Amino acid sequence: MSSRSERYLANAEKCQQSADAANTSGTKRLYGVLASQWRQLADEAEWTDKIVSQPLLEIRHADFLQQIDKAECAIQEFGKVLAANNRGP
């Protein structure tokens, strides 16, 4: 799946192609402006994706560490139960 910025750049390219193929100056200008706006949107999407992605990675990492902690606690508890069973009554 392509990123938002890649999709927006593809839209910009389609608009630019339409501008290049247009018959009137007004249509050329319209599609040229649209292409420019799609490029600007792509730049902004790339920027926001970078800003948002780092905190999300940190959150996922923190969640993973919490899962490891829980697993370690469960293993320790299981070890205690096994040790108690091995000692007998």
C-alpha positions as a Python dict, from the first residue, in 0.01 Angstrom:
ca = {
    (1, 'M'): (0, 0, 0),
    (2, 'S'): (139, 339, -90),
    (3, 'S'): (173, 623, 156),
    (4, 'R'): (-55, 923, 155),
    (5, 'S'): (220, 1141, 10),
    (6, 'E'): (276, 893, -275),
    (7, 'R'): (-95, 890, -357),
    (8, 'Y'): (-107, 1270, -350),
    (9, 'L'): (198, 1292, -576),
    (10, 'A'): (27, 1053, -819),
    (11, 'N'): (-276, 1285, -821),
    (12, 'A'): (-43, 1580, -884),
    (13, 'E'): (108, 1397, -1180),
    (14, 'K'): (-237, 1328, -1327),
    (15, 'C'): (-329, 1695, -1291),
    (16, 'Q'): (-1, 1799, -1450),
    (17, 'Q'): (-64, 1565, -1744),
    (18, 'S'): (-411, 1716, -1782),
    (19, 'A'): (-259, 2065, -1772),
    (20, 'D'): (-7, 1969, -2040),
    (21, 'A'): (-284, 1826, -2261),
    (22, 'A'): (-534, 2109, -2204),
    (23, 'N'): (-651, 2317, -2501),
    (24, 'T'): (-717, 2647, -2325),
    (25, 'S'): (-499, 2861, -2102),
    (26, 'G'): (-767, 2866, -1831),
    (27, 'T'): (-783, 2487, -1819),
    (28, 'K'): (-401, 2463, -1821),
    (29, 'R'): (-383, 2709, -1532),
    (30, 'L'): (-657, 2528, -1337),
    (31, 'Y'): (-489, 2187, -1365),
    (32, 'G'): (-151, 2345, -1293),
    (33, 'V'): (-284, 2494, -970),
    (34, 'L'): (-442, 2163, -876),
    (35, 'A'): (-112, 1983, -940),
    (36, 'S'): (70, 2235, -722),
    (37, 'Q'): (-183, 2195, -442),
    (38, 'W'): (-155, 1814, -458),
    (39, 'R'): (226, 1847, -430),
    (40, 'Q'): (190, 2077, -131),
    (41, 'L'): (-52, 1833, 31),
    (42, 'A'): (196, 1549, -33),
    (43, 'D'): (471, 1747, 142),
    (44, 'E'): (248, 1814, 440),
    (45, 'A'): (136, 1451, 459),
    (46, 'E'): (497, 1333, 457),
    (47, 'W'): (582, 1580, 732),
    (48, 'T'): (287, 1482, 954),
    (49, 'D'): (353, 1111, 899),
    (50, 'K'): (708, 1159, 1029),
    (51, 'I'): (587, 1350, 1334),
    (52, 'V'): (315, 1099, 1419),
    (53, 'S'): (510, 782, 1343),
    (54, 'Q'): (782, 832, 1609),
    (55, 'P'): (541, 862, 1905),
    (56, 'L'): (344, 563, 1773),
    (57, 'L'): (661, 356, 1760),
    (58, 'E'): (742, 459, 2116),
    (59, 'I'): (392, 367, 2232),
    (60, 'R'): (412, 28, 2060),
    (61, 'H'): (755, -31, 2214),
    (62, 'A'): (624, 63, 2561),
    (63, 'D'): (325, -168, 2515),
    (64, 'F'): (556, -450, 2409),
    (65, 'L'): (772, -395, 2718),
    (66, 'Q'): (462, -410, 2938),
    (67, 'Q'): (364, -739, 2777),
    (68, 'I'): (712, -875, 2848),
    (69, 'D'): (686, -763, 3211),
    (70, 'K'): (350, -939, 3245),
    (71, 'A'): (490, -1254, 3090),
    (72, 'E'): (789, -1248, 3325),
    (73, 'C'): (557, -1209, 3625),
    (74, 'A'): (345, -1499, 3506),
    (75, 'I'): (656, -1716, 3459),
    (76, 'Q'): (778, -1628, 3808),
    (77, 'E'): (439, -1716, 3957),
    (78, 'F'): (436, -2042, 3766),
    (79, 'G'): (786, -2116, 3896),
    (80, 'K'): (670, -2057, 4253),
    (81, 'V'): (376, -2293, 4205),
    (82, 'L'): (603, -2562, 4059),
    (83, 'A'): (852, -2521, 4343),
    (84, 'A'): (572, -2551, 4601),
    (85, 'N'): (439, -2864, 4429),
    (86, 'N'): (785, -3019, 4418),
    (87, 'R'): (827, -2968, 4795),
    (88, 'G'): (515, -3166, 4856),
    (89, 'P'): (276, -3138, 5150),
}
